[in-house]
Amino acid sequence: MTVIADTPKPPYYAVIFTSIRSQTDNGYNKMAEKMMTLAQQQPGFLGVESAREGVGITVSYWQNLQDIKHWKANTEHLEAQETGRKLWYEAYRVRIAKVEKDYGL
């Protein structure tokens, strides 16, 4: 995986997951790896970028809103979401945005 996602020409969508982790791991790293692998196998997945230093920010890119809806409803992802609410996160926020312009080096 590259540090900066190689996304297609817009429009496409970004799911921005911002979080503050709890102090315990309780399988978080293993599940995060599993979810990354699973997300990459989903229809419409375009890429991901992630950083953590205190506040974690993960941005995943998707072809359309329906693909995002399917990913959110994936059974294994639902289990990870529930465990996240119970064990791994003190706070989080999910934002979904339409990318209309994309440029860079």
C-alpha positions as CSV (number, residue, x, y, z in Angstrom):
1,M,0.0,0.0,0.0
2,T,1.3,3.4,-0.9
3,V,1.2,6.3,1.6
4,I,-0.9,8.5,-0.7
5,A,-3.8,6.6,-2.5
6,D,-3.7,6.6,-6.2
7,T,-7.3,7.6,-6.9
8,P,-9.1,8.0,-10.2
9,K,-10.4,11.1,-11.8
10,P,-13.2,12.6,-9.7
11,P,-16.0,12.4,-8.8
12,Y,-15.7,9.7,-6.2
13,Y,-16.3,9.6,-2.4
14,A,-14.2,9.8,0.7
15,V,-15.1,8.3,4.1
16,I,-13.2,10.1,6.8
17,F,-12.9,8.2,10.1
18,T,-11.4,10.4,12.9
19,S,-10.8,8.7,16.2
20,I,-9.3,8.8,19.6
21,R,-8.2,5.4,20.8
22,S,-8.6,3.9,24.3
23,Q,-5.5,2.8,26.2
24,T,-6.1,-0.9,25.5
25,D,-5.2,-3.0,22.4
26,N,-7.5,-6.0,23.0
27,G,-6.9,-7.2,19.5
28,Y,-7.2,-3.8,17.8
29,N,-4.1,-4.1,15.6
30,K,-5.0,-7.6,14.4
31,M,-8.6,-6.4,13.6
32,A,-7.3,-3.3,11.9
33,E,-5.2,-5.4,9.5
34,K,-8.1,-7.7,8.8
35,M,-10.4,-4.8,8.0
36,M,-7.8,-3.2,5.7
37,T,-7.5,-6.5,3.8
38,L,-11.3,-6.9,3.7
39,A,-12.0,-3.3,2.6
40,Q,-9.6,-3.7,-0.3
41,Q,-11.6,-6.7,-1.6
42,Q,-14.9,-4.7,-1.6
43,P,-16.5,-3.6,-4.8
44,G,-15.9,0.1,-5.4
45,F,-12.9,0.4,-3.0
46,L,-10.3,2.9,-4.5
47,G,-7.7,3.3,-1.8
48,V,-6.9,4.4,1.7
49,E,-4.7,6.8,3.6
50,S,-4.2,6.7,7.4
51,A,-2.2,8.6,10.1
52,R,-2.2,8.5,13.9
53,E,-0.5,10.7,16.4
54,G,-2.9,11.1,19.2
55,V,-5.9,11.6,16.9
56,G,-6.2,9.0,14.2
57,I,-7.5,9.8,10.7
58,T,-8.2,7.2,8.1
59,V,-9.7,8.2,4.8
60,S,-11.0,5.5,2.5
61,Y,-12.0,6.3,-1.1
62,W,-15.0,4.7,-2.9
63,Q,-16.6,4.9,-6.3
64,N,-20.0,5.7,-5.1
65,L,-22.3,5.9,-2.0
66,Q,-23.8,2.4,-2.6
67,D,-20.3,0.9,-2.3
68,I,-19.9,2.7,1.0
69,K,-23.3,1.5,2.2
70,H,-22.3,-2.1,1.4
71,W,-19.0,-1.8,3.2
72,K,-20.7,-0.4,6.3
73,A,-23.1,-3.3,6.3
74,N,-20.5,-6.0,5.8
75,T,-20.9,-8.6,8.6
76,E,-17.3,-8.7,9.6
77,H,-17.1,-4.9,9.5
78,L,-20.2,-4.7,11.6
79,E,-18.5,-6.9,14.3
80,A,-15.4,-4.7,14.2
81,Q,-17.6,-1.5,14.5
82,E,-19.3,-2.9,17.6
83,T,-16.1,-3.9,19.3
84,G,-14.7,-0.5,18.5
85,R,-17.5,1.2,20.3
86,K,-17.1,-1.1,23.3
87,L,-13.3,-1.4,23.6
88,W,-11.1,0.5,21.2
89,Y,-12.4,4.1,20.9
90,E,-12.9,6.9,23.4
91,A,-14.5,9.0,20.6
92,Y,-14.9,8.8,16.8
93,R,-16.6,10.6,14.0
94,V,-17.4,9.4,10.5
95,R,-17.8,11.9,7.6
96,I,-18.6,11.1,4.0
97,A,-17.7,13.6,1.3
98,K,-17.9,13.8,-2.5
99,V,-14.5,14.5,-4.0
100,E,-15.0,16.9,-6.9
101,K,-11.4,17.9,-7.5
102,D,-8.1,16.0,-7.1
103,Y,-4.6,17.2,-8.0
104,G,-1.0,17.0,-6.9
105,L,2.5,15.9,-7.7
